[in-house]
């Protein structure tokens, strides 16, 4: 307060704020580099990637130093910047990998494997096998299917009321007939078997 012409005036109280300069802020940020590097290794598990993350963090901190509130925890602020930078980079990386297909994923050998291991081929094989079984005479079909289902020779013989030797012969003949009908599938190479009309 001061007195002028007999009137008292109140002067505004001027507080001296110690405002940090950009150079002082940069110095404080650079002092945190070693702790930032060890924190970055927790995220990346790789020294080079950790150094890149530290650089990105320090660049953002220095760029946006005016957002930092003096008197608050600088290390916590830097850690938050680092965590958010890592998460954003990770999301960007995942997004890029979902849109961009790598060339080795669509190479010819991979296409061959993916296209041959599907249910379509199995359906054709099963259809051919069913047709071949349906073409067997009943005398061979019944003993063969019973044997295939797990019945013993003597059980088949008792059920059909024929000698065991005859059961074994009919099963053997049925196998030969099936092998002849399914010859296209020899050596593991599937070739279409066209039904006779």
C-alpha positions as CSV (number, residue, x, y, z in Angstrom):
1,X,0.0,0.0,0.0
2,X,1.2,3.5,-0.7
3,X,-0.1,6.9,0.0
4,X,-0.6,9.4,-2.9
5,X,-2.3,12.7,-2.5
6,X,-3.7,11.6,0.9
7,X,-5.4,8.5,-0.7
8,X,-4.2,5.0,0.1
9,X,-3.9,2.7,-2.8
10,X,-3.5,-1.0,-2.6
11,X,-0.9,-2.4,-5.0
12,X,-1.3,-6.0,-6.2
13,X,0.9,-8.4,-4.5
14,X,3.5,-9.6,-7.1
15,X,4.7,-13.1,-6.3
16,X,7.9,-14.2,-7.7
17,X,7.2,-17.4,-9.7
18,X,10.3,-19.5,-10.4
19,X,9.3,-20.6,-13.9
20,X,11.5,-23.3,-15.3
21,X,13.1,-22.6,-18.7
22,X,13.1,-25.0,-21.5
23,X,16.9,-25.6,-21.1
24,X,16.4,-26.4,-17.4
25,X,13.5,-28.8,-18.3
26,X,15.6,-30.5,-20.9
27,X,18.4,-31.0,-18.4
28,X,16.0,-32.6,-15.9
29,X,14.6,-34.9,-18.6
30,X,18.1,-36.0,-19.8
31,X,19.0,-36.9,-16.2
32,X,16.2,-39.4,-16.2
33,X,17.5,-41.3,-19.3
34,X,19.1,-44.2,-17.4
35,X,15.9,-44.9,-15.4
36,X,13.9,-44.5,-18.5
37,X,16.1,-47.0,-20.3
38,X,15.7,-49.7,-17.6
39,X,11.9,-49.1,-17.6
40,X,11.8,-49.4,-21.4
41,X,13.5,-52.8,-21.2
42,X,10.5,-54.1,-19.2
43,X,8.3,-53.3,-22.2
44,X,10.5,-54.2,-25.2
45,X,12.9,-56.9,-23.9
46,X,15.4,-55.7,-26.5
47,X,18.1,-53.1,-26.0
48,X,17.8,-51.4,-29.4
49,X,14.0,-51.2,-29.1
50,X,14.4,-49.9,-25.6
51,X,16.7,-47.1,-26.8
52,X,14.2,-46.2,-29.5
53,X,11.4,-46.0,-27.0
54,X,13.5,-43.8,-24.7
55,X,14.3,-41.5,-27.6
56,X,10.6,-41.3,-28.5
57,X,9.7,-40.6,-24.9
58,X,12.3,-37.9,-24.5
59,X,11.3,-36.3,-27.8
60,X,7.7,-36.1,-26.8
61,X,8.5,-34.8,-23.3
62,X,10.7,-32.0,-24.7
63,X,8.2,-31.2,-27.4
64,X,5.3,-30.9,-24.9
65,X,7.3,-29.5,-22.0
66,X,4.7,-26.8,-21.5
67,X,2.1,-29.5,-20.6
68,X,4.2,-30.5,-17.6
69,X,3.1,-28.9,-14.3
70,X,6.1,-27.8,-12.3
71,X,6.2,-29.3,-8.9
72,X,4.7,-32.6,-10.0
73,X,6.5,-35.9,-10.4
74,X,8.6,-35.6,-13.6
75,X,9.7,-39.3,-13.5
76,X,6.0,-40.4,-13.3
77,X,5.1,-38.1,-16.1
78,X,7.9,-39.5,-18.3
79,X,6.9,-43.1,-17.4
80,X,3.3,-42.3,-18.5
81,X,4.5,-40.9,-21.8
82,X,6.7,-44.0,-22.3
83,X,3.9,-46.4,-21.5
84,X,1.4,-44.7,-23.8
85,X,4.0,-44.5,-26.6
86,X,4.7,-48.2,-26.3
87,X,1.1,-49.1,-26.3
88,X,0.4,-46.9,-29.3
89,X,3.4,-48.3,-31.2
90,X,2.3,-51.9,-30.4
91,X,-1.3,-51.2,-31.6
92,X,0.1,-49.6,-34.8
93,X,2.3,-52.7,-35.4
94,X,-0.6,-55.1,-34.9
95,X,-2.8,-53.1,-37.2
96,X,-0.2,-53.0,-39.9
97,X,0.3,-56.8,-39.7
98,X,-3.4,-57.5,-40.0
99,X,-3.7,-55.4,-43.2
100,X,-0.4,-56.4,-44.8
101,X,0.1,-60.0,-45.8
102,X,3.6,-61.3,-45.7
103,X,4.8,-62.8,-49.0
104,X,6.0,-66.1,-47.4
105,X,2.4,-66.7,-46.1
106,X,1.0,-66.9,-49.7
107,X,3.8,-68.7,-51.4
108,X,3.0,-71.7,-53.6
109,X,4.2,-74.4,-51.2
110,X,1.9,-73.0,-48.5
111,X,-1.0,-72.8,-50.9
112,X,-0.5,-76.4,-51.9
113,X,-0.6,-77.6,-48.2
114,X,-3.6,-75.4,-47.3
115,X,-5.6,-76.5,-50.3
116,X,-5.0,-80.2,-50.0
117,X,-5.8,-80.6,-46.4
118,X,-9.5,-79.9,-46.4
119,X,-12.7,-81.8,-46.1
120,X,-13.6,-81.7,-49.8
121,X,-11.0,-84.3,-50.8
122,X,-11.9,-86.5,-47.9
123,X,-15.6,-86.4,-49.0
124,X,-14.7,-87.6,-52.5
125,X,-12.5,-90.4,-51.1
126,X,-15.3,-91.5,-48.8
127,X,-17.8,-91.3,-51.7
128,X,-15.5,-93.5,-53.8
129,X,-15.1,-95.9,-51.0
130,X,-18.8,-96.2,-50.4
131,X,-19.4,-96.8,-54.1
132,X,-16.8,-99.5,-54.2
133,X,-18.3,-101.2,-51.1
134,X,-21.8,-101.0,-52.7
135,X,-20.5,-102.7,-55.8
136,X,-19.4,-105.8,-53.7
137,X,-21.6,-108.8,-54.0
138,X,-23.6,-109.5,-50.8
139,X,-21.6,-112.7,-50.2
140,X,-18.4,-110.6,-49.8
141,X,-19.9,-107.4,-48.5
142,X,-21.4,-108.8,-45.2
143,X,-18.3,-110.7,-44.0
144,X,-16.0,-107.9,-44.9
145,X,-18.1,-105.2,-43.2
146,X,-18.5,-107.4,-40.1
147,X,-14.7,-108.0,-40.0
148,X,-14.1,-104.2,-40.5
149,X,-16.5,-103.5,-37.6
150,X,-14.3,-105.6,-35.3
151,X,-16.0,-109.0,-35.3
152,X,-13.8,-112.1,-35.1
153,X,-13.7,-114.8,-37.8
154,X,-15.5,-117.3,-35.6
155,X,-18.3,-114.8,-34.8
156,X,-18.8,-114.0,-38.5
157,X,-18.8,-117.7,-39.3
158,X,-21.4,-118.4,-36.6
159,X,-23.6,-115.5,-37.7
160,X,-23.6,-116.4,-41.4
161,X,-23.5,-120.2,-40.6
162,X,-20.6,-120.9,-42.9
163,X,-17.1,-122.3,-42.2
164,X,-14.3,-120.1,-40.9
165,X,-12.2,-120.8,-44.0
166,X,-15.0,-119.5,-46.2
167,X,-15.2,-116.3,-44.1
168,X,-11.4,-115.7,-44.5
169,X,-11.6,-116.3,-48.2
170,X,-14.6,-114.0,-48.7
171,X,-12.8,-111.3,-46.7
172,X,-9.7,-111.8,-48.8
173,X,-11.6,-111.6,-52.1
174,X,-13.5,-108.5,-50.9
175,X,-10.2,-106.8,-50.1
176,X,-8.9,-107.6,-53.6
177,X,-12.0,-106.3,-55.3
178,X,-11.9,-103.1,-53.2
179,X,-8.2,-102.6,-54.0
180,X,-8.9,-103.0,-57.7
181,X,-11.8,-100.5,-57.5
182,X,-9.7,-98.0,-55.6
183,X,-6.5,-98.5,-57.6
184,X,-6.5,-94.8,-58.3
185,X,-5.6,-94.2,-54.7
186,X,-2.4,-96.3,-54.8
187,X,0.9,-94.7,-53.7
188,X,-1.0,-92.0,-51.8
189,X,-1.9,-90.1,-54.9
190,X,-5.5,-89.4,-55.0
191,X,-7.0,-89.6,-58.5
192,X,-10.7,-89.4,-59.2
193,X,-12.6,-92.6,-59.6
194,X,-15.5,-92.1,-61.9
195,X,-18.6,-94.2,-61.3
196,X,-19.8,-96.2,-64.2
197,X,-23.2,-95.2,-65.3
